[in-house]
Amino acid sequence: MTIQLYAFDTPNGRKISVALEEMGLPYTVKPVNIGKGEQFSSGYVAINPNSKIPVMVDHSEPKPVRVFESGSILVYLAEKFGAFLPTEHHKRTETINWLMWQMGSAPYLGGGFGHFYAYAPFKFEYAIDRFAMEVKRQLDVLDRQLADNQFIAGDEYTIADMAIWPWYGNGMLNGASYNDPRKFLQTHEYKNLARWTKEIGERPTVK
């Protein structure tokens, strides 16, 4: 066993599976059912003190390396295996820009919208509208970026695409989560984002 991935079927979990598949790395998956609170077990907390998924343990090193936080895992893999993170200074910086953009926006905005739109026991119109407005603003940011670029950070497919696609591509535009929010968010308006979403989704490794 080389790489052990602890994850669940969520956007944050999917992004690491995509990266491992894209890099052709051998790995095994240990499902962590966050719906049942398995992320709070003592064994899991010993691996990730923040009790979140995903976590990766790299057993190829003399001393196993644990890596938590999905962005950190993506950078670790890209740097160690020399893939999907440009080495040229400007392109690398742009890739990291968008990776951090996703980490700083999607879990709170996308997750907040999903909670109030689909999972909250009561409908709070203000909360739904507030998060929907911010999510649409984020979708517009991506749509404008993709108007002049094939991929998120430019002309190369990078870990930024792997991080953003499960959230703002597959999740929002394909209705893969949150009780299909496409009509409510009017996602048909984002033509460039739709083009990119389809292109990434057709990659065999992503499938």
C-alpha positions in Angstrom: 0.0 0.0 0.0 1.5 3.3 -1.1 -1.2 6.0 -0.6 -4.1 5.6 1.8 -7.0 8.1 1.2 -9.6 8.7 3.9 -12.6 10.4 2.2 -16.3 10.5 1.6 -18.4 11.2 -1.5 -18.3 15.0 -1.3 -16.7 17.6 -3.5 -13.7 17.8 -1.2 -13.3 14.1 -1.3 -13.7 13.8 -5.0 -11.0 16.3 -5.8 -8.3 14.1 -4.3 -9.6 11.0 -6.1 -9.4 12.9 -9.4 -5.8 14.0 -8.7 -4.7 10.5 -7.8 -6.4 9.1 -10.9 -4.9 11.8 -13.1 -1.4 11.1 -11.8 -1.9 7.3 -12.2 -0.9 6.7 -8.6 -1.7 3.5 -6.7 -4.0 4.2 -3.7 -6.6 2.7 -1.6 -9.7 4.4 -0.1 -10.9 4.2 3.5 -14.5 5.6 3.5 -15.2 7.9 6.3 -19.0 8.3 6.7 -19.4 11.9 7.8 -23.1 11.3 8.0 -22.5 8.9 10.9 -19.9 11.0 12.5 -17.0 8.7 11.8 -14.7 11.7 11.4 -14.9 12.3 15.2 -13.6 8.8 16.1 -10.4 8.8 18.1 -8.5 6.9 15.4 -9.5 9.5 12.7 -8.8 12.5 14.9 -5.3 11.2 15.4 -4.8 11.5 11.7 -6.7 14.8 11.2 -7.1 16.9 14.4 -9.7 19.0 12.6 -12.0 16.0 12.0 -12.6 16.8 8.4 -12.2 14.8 5.2 -10.1 14.2 3.2 -6.9 13.0 4.7 -4.1 11.2 2.9 -1.3 9.1 4.3 1.7 8.6 2.1 3.3 5.3 3.0 6.0 5.5 0.3 8.2 7.6 2.6 10.5 6.0 5.3 8.3 7.6 7.8 4.6 7.8 6.7 3.5 11.3 5.9 0.0 12.4 6.9 -1.5 15.3 4.8 -4.8 16.9 5.7 -6.7 19.8 4.1 -7.6 19.1 0.4 -5.5 22.0 -0.9 -2.5 20.9 1.0 -2.9 17.3 -0.4 -3.1 18.6 -4.0 0.0 20.7 -3.6 1.8 17.8 -1.9 1.0 15.4 -4.7 1.7 17.9 -7.5 5.1 18.8 -6.0 6.2 15.3 -5.2 5.2 13.8 -8.5 5.9 16.8 -10.7 2.4 17.0 -12.2 -0.4 19.5 -12.8 1.4 22.4 -11.1 3.5 24.6 -13.5 7.1 25.3 -12.7 7.2 28.6 -14.4 6.8 31.3 -11.8 3.8 33.2 -13.2 1.8 30.1 -14.1 2.6 28.5 -10.8 1.4 31.6 -8.9 -1.8 31.8 -11.0 -2.5 28.1 -10.3 -2.0 28.6 -6.5 -4.2 31.8 -6.7 -7.1 29.8 -8.0 -6.5 26.9 -5.7 -6.7 29.2 -2.7 -9.7 31.0 -4.2 -11.5 27.7 -4.1 -10.5 26.8 -0.6 -11.5 30.2 0.7 -14.9 30.4 -1.1 -16.5 27.1 -2.0 -16.8 25.2 1.3 -18.4 28.2 3.0 -20.5 29.6 0.1 -21.3 26.4 -1.7 -21.7 24.5 1.5 -23.8 27.2 3.1 -26.1 27.5 0.0 -26.5 23.7 -0.1 -27.4 23.5 3.6 -30.0 26.2 3.6 -31.4 25.3 0.1 -31.7 21.6 0.7 -30.9 20.3 4.1 -32.0 22.9 6.8 -35.1 21.7 8.7 -36.7 25.0 8.0 -36.6 27.3 5.0 -34.9 30.6 5.8 -35.5 32.8 2.7 -33.0 35.4 3.7 -30.2 32.8 4.2 -31.0 31.1 0.9 -31.1 34.3 -1.0 -27.9 35.6 0.6 -25.9 32.5 -0.1 -27.4 32.1 -3.6 -26.3 35.7 -4.5 -22.8 35.0 -3.4 -22.6 31.6 -5.2 -23.9 33.3 -8.4 -21.2 35.9 -8.0 -18.6 33.2 -7.7 -20.0 31.4 -10.8 -19.7 34.7 -12.7 -16.1 35.1 -11.6 -15.3 31.7 -13.1 -17.3 32.3 -16.2 -15.4 35.5 -16.9 -12.1 33.8 -16.2 -12.9 30.9 -18.6 -14.0 33.3 -21.4 -10.3 33.8 -22.3 -8.8 30.6 -20.9 -9.3 27.0 -21.7 -8.7 26.0 -18.1 -9.0 27.9 -14.8 -5.4 29.1 -14.5 -4.7 29.4 -18.2 -3.9 27.0 -21.0 -2.8 24.1 -18.8 -5.0 21.7 -16.8 -3.9 22.0 -13.2 -4.7 21.1 -9.6 -6.8 24.3 -9.7 -9.2 22.7 -12.1 -9.3 19.5 -10.0 -10.1 21.6 -6.9 -12.8 23.7 -8.5 -14.6 21.3 -10.8 -16.3 19.1 -8.0 -17.7 22.2 -6.4 -18.6 24.8 -9.1 -18.6 22.6 -12.1 -20.0 19.2 -11.4 -21.8 20.2 -8.2 -23.6 23.3 -9.3 -23.9 23.0 -13.1 -24.6 19.2 -13.3 -26.9 19.1 -10.3 -24.9 16.4 -8.7 -25.8 17.6 -5.2 -28.1 20.0 -3.3 -31.3 18.7 -4.8 -30.4 20.0 -8.3 -30.1 23.8 -7.8 -29.6 24.6 -11.5 -32.9 26.3 -12.2 -32.8 28.3 -9.0 -29.3 29.5 -9.7 -29.9 29.9 -13.4 -26.7 28.1 -14.2 -27.6 28.0 -17.9 -26.3 31.6 -18.1 -22.7 30.6 -17.5 -21.8 29.3 -21.0 -18.0 29.3 -20.5 -18.3 27.5 -17.2 -20.6 25.0 -18.8 -18.0 24.4 -21.6 -15.2 23.8 -19.1 -17.4 21.6 -16.8 -18.3 19.3 -19.7 -14.7 19.1 -20.9 -13.3 18.2 -17.5 -16.2 15.7 -16.9 -15.4 13.8 -20.1 -11.8 13.0 -19.0 -11.6 9.2 -18.4 -9.6 9.8 -15.2 -12.3 12.1 -13.9 -15.0 9.6 -14.7 
